[in-house]
Amino acid sequence: MKKALVLMLSAAMMFSAVPAFAGEEDVPEGLQQDLVVLFTSDVHCGVDQNFGLASIEQIREAYEEAGNYTLLVDDGDFIQGEPLGTMTKGESLIDLMNATGYDIAIPGNHDFDYGMDTFLELTEKADFPYISCNFNKEGELIFDPYVIKEFDGVKFAFVGITTPHTLTTSTPKFFQDENGQFIYGFFQDNTGDLLVSKVQEAVDAARAEGAEYVIAMCHLGNEEIAHPYCYDDIITKTNGIDVLLDGHSHDTDQVVVKNKDGEDVIRSACGTKLACIGTVTFSTDGTISNNLLSWTLPMSAPTIYNIDNSVSAAVEAETADLNKALSEVVGKTQADLTIFDPAAVDDNGQPIRIVRRTETNLGDLCADAVRSACDTDIAIVNGGGIRVSVPAGDITRNDLLKVQPFNNAICVMELTGQQILDALEWGARAVPEENGGFLQVSGLTYEIHTYIDSSCTQDEDGIWTGIDGEYRVKNVMVGDEPLDLEKTYRVAGTNYVFLNQGDGYNMFNDSDLVEEDIVLDNQALIDYVIEDLGGVIGEEYADPYGQGRIVAVEEAPDKEENG
């Protein structure tokens, strides 16, 4: 079985072939065996999906038996994203990371979603260090900025970096004191220069400690909205980093970027849900190469290869009872409900996510469920909270819980038309690029005139502060009537957006909270499918691009009206 798995992995490698393993000749000085760093990112509780954690143990053993040193690291967002995480508040995931033998991890933005105290308790439970050169409380680092691993006297430094956008893409109140003041942060500012300085400081300290190689472990991403904290912002403004391992944007891009001294730095990312595993090989001859192992089959590797090891046993123990409870069929859908473009794929054959930039049928369904649960004029749902697609056929309770895994509570507020327009504008600011705060809607329609640059303003924490220019959102209709900027509407949404400044929404602070904690968003989705739709999601949700509620206008009409 192990031989078959190794052959499968060879066929799955992308970007470049694995470098030749070191020979048997002794190397008098320096690294005597190649070091292979295996890395994961944005696992989001997908421990038994695609490659699965059990395969990682097999892969690591295969590299070691071929004469390599190995390390296994994670670039964040491991402990949240599915019911296994939600129902154990991440504890089961830390147990499984321990069982798999992770050596180092960094915090991703969603690792904080169970609250600060819970996250810090989980890091104490981990058998491996969490590192970050920028996660701090009132200026003092919470974790060590880097850790050094040594092989044959050669020191490899791993520096942790977490996006400052965590303050708004997790729940802002988790980073605040009882007076609403931010006491935890990520050395954020409007330019990104403060973060760069902290990264350079950590890299320089690691080099001074004798590190021959520096690997940046990052949760930064490649999205346009990630600036000024995008991976290339870090590489181009620093020196001393050899490789940057990235996460957050769920991409699989493998690129080489020049640092501020004109030297090449490898940037490698490995997607999400263990669909890919990244590798970086440090060879005895001093060369560095990166590869991507990619799994594209519908069944997971542990299932196909019947992998039976200590990790597969741990995964089964953690998931057995939960899976039984969640396997209840609650309905069926006649069409695929999607967060992805139904046709396009990226250069690595991976699907392209669109729920954070345009309407989808699953976005419509989730927004309709929230509106139905509260019987309001309008409902808004942030696209970043809609995490997985649902294939046509029977739907289990687990399928719907995984769609919205954050357990956000629904509430109702009375908002003016102006506040609604501001919210839509803020959500649309990055289109055609991704933005987790992009709003899927029910009860209204709107256009995004993408030829108009966004004029949204924000503070150094990424919180909305206003609109300084022309609105790109126009022709907003509530039902059959134009949005009245002076009128008050009942709007349903989540506490994450309305109350906790999630995704930087800050235009609702002075509004009347009509009802709070009505129901969790994923339970509202289950109830809507069972009760409102009679268990059948039919033709009204058949179009993967939705029902025409959100329309992108790419060129200026001859005549247009603000709306």
N, C-alpha and C positions, 0 to 999 in steps of 0.2 A: 504493500500500500504506500509506503513512504517513497519508493522509487517512482510510482505512478504520480504522486503528488509533485515530486521534483520535476518530472517531465512536463507536467501541466504548468508549473510555474515558469519554466523556460519558455514555453509557448506564449505566456501572458506578459513577458517583459516588454516594456516599451521604452522608447527614446534612445537607448543604446544598449549594447550587449553588456552583460556582467563582465567586468575585467577578469583576466585570467587570475586564478588563485596563486598565491605565492608558492614557489617551489620549495623543495626540501632542503636546499642549501642554506646553511646558517648565514645570517646577516650579522656581521660583527657589531655594528652599532645601529641604533634606531629600531624602528618597527620591524619585527621579525615575521609577523603574519599580517595579512590584510585585515583591516578593521571594517566591518560592515555595520553601519547604523541603520536599523530598521525603524521607520517612523509611521505613526498613524495620526489622524486628525479628524475632528468632527465626527467621531464614532456615534455620538448621540444615542447611546444605549443599543446600537445595532450589533450586539455581541455575537449573535448567531446568524447574521446575514452575510451574504457574499463570501469573502474569505473566512469570516468568523474568527473569533479569538483562538479556537482550537488549531486552526491552520497556522497561526503565527508561531505557536510552539514548534510545529513541524518544520516550518520554514527556517526558523532560527537554528534548530538542530541540524538541518541540512547544510547550512552555511558553516556551522562549527565543525561538522564531520568532514567537510571539504578543506579544512585547514584555515579557518578565519576566526578572529575575535568578533564578537557581536555585542551590540547594545540595542535596547528597545526603548524608544522614547515616544511621548505623545504631545501634540501641539494644541491641546485644549478641546473643550466641549465634548468630553467623554461621558459625563455622568448624568446628562439630562437629554430628553428627547422622546422617550417612549414610556409606557406604563411601568416597566421595571424600575426605571429611575424615579418616576413620580411617586409610586406607591411605597418606595423604600427611602425616599429623599436622598437618593444617590448612594446609599450605603452598599447596596448589592454591587454596584459598579466598581466601587473601590475594592471590594472583596475580590472581584474578578480581575481587576488590574493587578492586584497582589498575586493571584493565582497564576497569571500569565507571565509574571516576572518583569514588569516594567521597571526600568532603571531611573528614568527622569520624566517629569511632566511639568507643564505650565498651565496656568488657569486660562480658559477661554471665557468669553463673555457669558455664556449660558451656564457655566459651572457655578455661578453665583445665584442662580434662579431659585434655590431653596432658602435663600437668606444668608447673610454674612456669617452668623454664628455657626450655622450648619456647615457651610463650606469650610470654615476654618477647622471645625471638628473633624471633618472628613479628611483633610490633609494630614491631621495628626494620626489618623487610622492607617494612612498609606504607608507601605513598606519602602517607599521610594521618595526622594525629595521633590517638592514643588519649588520651582525657581521663578523669579521675575525681577528684572532690574528696574521696573517702574511701578508695580503695584505697591501702594504705600498708604499709611495712615498718618495724616497730618505731617507729611514729609519724610516719615521714617519707613524704610522698606519692611514689608511683612515677611518676605522670604529672602534667602540669599540671592544675589543678582546672578550668580553663575555657580556651576559646579564643575570640578575638574576630574576627569577619568584618565587613568594612566595605564598604558600598555607598553611593556618593554622600555620603560623609562621615558616614553613619549607622552606628553600631556595634551589632552583634548579638552578644551573648555566649552561648555554649553551655557549660553546666555539666554535667559528667558525674557520675552517681550510680549505684552498683552495690549491690544488696541485700547486707547482711551475712549473709543466709542462704546466700550462696555458700560459706561455710566448711563447711557440711554438705551442700549440694546439689551441690557438686562433690566432690572427694576431699579430706577434711581433711588428710591427711598431706602434700599438696602445699603447704600453708601453714605447715607445722611444720619445726622444725630436727631434727637427728639425735636429739635427746633427747625428741621428741614435744611440744615447746613451740611454741605458735603465735607465729610471728614476722611473718607477713603477716596483715593484717586489714582491716576496713572500718569502723573506728570504731564497733564494736558495743557495746551494753550492753543491760540488761534493759528499759529504758524507751524506747529510741530517741532520747533527747534528745541524746546525743553526736553521732549522725549528723545530726540537725536542726541542731545548732550548726555543724557543718562545712559543711553546705549553705548556711546563712545567711552564714557567713564568706566563702564563694566568691562568692555572689550580691552581697554588699556590696562585695567587692573589684572585681568586674566593673563594678558601677555606678560606683564611684569612678574607674575607668579610662575612664569616659565611655560605657558601654554604655547605649543608649536602650531596648533590648529584651533580655530575658534568657529564654533557652529552656533548660529543664532536660531533658537527655537521660538517661533513666532505665531501669534494669532492676530494677524493683520489683514490679509486678504489683498485682492487685486481689483476690487470694485472702485469705480470712479468716486463714489461717495466715501470711500475709505480715506481719501486724502484729507488732511496732510499726514496721515498715519499709514499710508499704503507701504507695502514691502519695498517699492522702489524709492520711496522717500527716505527710508532707512539706509538702503545700500548706497545710493548716490551721494549721501551726505556724511558717510562715515568711512573709516578704513580699518583694516585688521580683521574683518569677517571673511572667512573662506567660503562658507556655505550658509544659506538661509533656508530653513525648513519652515514652511508656512501653512496656515490654516485659515479658517473663518469664512472664506468665500466659497468653499466647497468646490473649487476648481482643481484641475489636474495639470496646470501649465508647468512646463519645464523650460526655464529661460536662463540666460546668462546676462548679467547687468554689470556695467562698469561702476566701481566705487569712486570716491572723490579723487583718488590717485590714479584713476584710469586702469585699475586692475580688475580682472574678471572675478565675479562672485556668482556662484550657482544659486538660483532660486528654484526650489522644488516644492510642489504641493501634491496632495494625494487624495483629494476629493472627500467623500463622506460615506458613512455606514460600512466601512471596510470594503467598499467596492475596489479600492486600490490600496496597496501598501507601498510606501516609498522606501527606497534604499539609497544610501550614499556610501561608496567604498573609498577608503583611504588606503592606498596601496603602499607596499614596501618601497617602491621607487619614488614615492612622493606625489604621485598623481592622484587626483580626486575625480570620481565619476559618479553620476547619479542615474538611477533606473526607476521605472515605475512598473510594479506588478499590478495587472488589471484583471478583474474578474467580471465577466459579462454574461454568464449563464444565469438563467432564472432561479435555479436551485443553488443552495449554498455549497461551498466546498466541503465542509464537514459532513453534509448529507450525502453528497455524491461519492465521496471517498470513505464514508463510514469511519471517520476519524474517532479514535477512542484513546484518549490520553487524559492526563490529570486536569487539563483545562476544559476539555469537553465535559468531563464529569462535574466540574464546578459550575459550568454554564447550565447544565441540565438541572442541577440541584437548585440553582437560583431561580430558574424559570418554570419549573414543572407545575407547581401549584398555581402560580399566577396565570400561566397559559390555559389551564383548564377552566378557570373562572372567566377568562376573557374570550374564549372560543365560541361563546353563544352567538348564533346567527340572529341578527336583528333586522335584516332587510336585504334588498338586492338593488343593484344599479344596472340599468340597461346600457350604459355607456361608461367608458373610462372617465373618471373624474381626476383632473390633472393639475399639477403645479408646474408641469414642464411643457415646452413646445411639443406638440404631438408628432412633428416631423423632423425637426432639426436636431443635430448633434454637434458637439464640439470636435476639435481636431483629434481628440483621443477617443472618440466614439461614445462619449458620455452625454446624457440628455441635457438640454439647456433649460434652466429654470426661468419661468416667465411670471410667476405669481407675484413677484415683487416689482413688476414693471408694467403689467397690463392685466386686463380682466381674464379670468379663466372660469370654467364651469364650477370647479370646486370652490373658488372664491365666492361666486354667486351663492352657492349652497350654504356656505358657512355664514355669510352675511344675512341671508334669508332666515337661517335658524336663529340668529341673535335677535333679529327684528320680530320674529314670531314669538319668541319666548317673552318678549316685553310689550308686544302690541304697540309699537311706536311708529311715528311717521317715517323714520330713517334709522338705518343701522350702519355702522362702519366697523371694519375688521382689518387690522394690519396684516398685510401679506406675509410678513416675516413670521407670523404666528401659525401659518398654515404650512405644515412641514412635509407631508408625504402625499402621494397620489393614491387613489383607490381604483383598482382595476374593475372592469365590468364583471358582474356575477354576484354571488352571495357576499354580504357584508357582515363581519363579526363586530362585536362590541370593541374588540381590540383594534380593528381597522379604523374605527372612528376616533378612538382615544388617541391613536398615533397621529391623526390629522392635526389635532390641536393639543399637544402634550404638556402645555405649560400650566394647565389648571387655572387659567385666568377667570375671575368672577365677572359676570355681566352686571352692569349698572345702567341707570337711565339718568340723563341730565337734560335740562332745558337749555338749549343753545340758540343764539341768534344766527340768522343767515350769514352774517359777517364772520362769526366764529367757524361756521361750517365751511365757508369758502376758504378761510385761512388754513383750516385743517387739510382740506383737499390740496391746497397749494403746497403746503409743507410736505405732504405725502408724495406729491408729483414732482418734487424738485429735481430728482435725479434722472427721470425718464429721458432717454430710452435706457439708461443704465439702471441697475438694481438698487433697491432701497427697501430695507425691511419694514419701514414705516409706510410704504405705499398702501393706499386704502382701497380694499374691495368694499363694495357698497350694496345696500338694498334700500329701495324706496326713492332713489334718485339716480340721475344720469349726469355725466359731465364729459367735457372735452379737455384734452391736454394739448395745447398748441406748442409743440416741441421746438419750433423754430424760435421761440422766445426763451432767452436764457432765464434761469431761475433768479429771482431777486430776493429770496428768503434770506434772512439774517439770523445768526445764532451766536451764543456766547461761547466762551472757551470750553465749556462742558458739553457743547453740542445741543443745547436747549434752544428752541425757537425763541426769537426775540421780536420778529416782525417781518413785514414785507416792504422792501425799499425799491419799488419800481412796478413795472407792469405785471399783472397776473397772467400766468400761462394757462391756468384753469379758467375756462369760459363756458358759457351756455349751460349752466347748471340748472337742471330741472328736478323739481320735487313732484313726483307724479307727472301730471300734465301741466303744471304751473312753474314758471320761472322762480328760482330761488329769490326770496325777498330778504334783502340784507337786514331789514329792520324787524322782521317777524321772528317770533320765538317758536322753535320746533322741539318736539320730544325726540331725543336721539339715544339709541342704545349702543353700547360699546363695552369694552372691558375696562376693569380698574387699572390695568397696565397702561392704557392710553389716557383714560380720563383723569385718573387720580394720582398715578405714580410717575407721570412725565415720561412714560415709555416711548422710545424712539424720538425723544426730544419734544413731544407735544406739550405745549405750555400755554395754549390759548384758552383753556377751559377753567383756569383757576378761580375766576369770580362767578362761575355759573352755579345755578341751583342744582344740587344733587337730589333727584326725585326719589330714586330707589337704589340701594346698594346691595351687593352680594346676592343677587336674585337667584342665579344658578351658575355653575361652571360652564364655560363656553363649549367644552367637549360634551358635557351632558345635554346641553341645549341642542347640539347637533344630533345626538342620539334620539332625543325626544322628537325633534322635527322629522327625522326619517321615519320613526315608528308611528307617531301620532298624526302629524300633518300630512305626510305623504303616504300613509298606509303601508309603510315598509317597502315601497317601490319608488326609486328615483328614475323618473321617466324622461320623456321627450323634451321637456322644458330645460333639461340640463344636458342635452345630447351634444351641443356644440362645445368643443374644448375651449374655444375662445370666448365663451359666455354669450350673453343675451344682448350685447350692444350697449351696456350701461356705461362703459368707458371707451371713448374714441380718441385716438391720437391723430392730431392734425399736424402734418409735417411741413406744410407750406402755407404762407399767409394768404387768406382769401382776399379778394378784391376789396371787400368791405366786411368788417366784423364788428361785433359789439362785445363789450365786456359783460361777463355774466357771473 
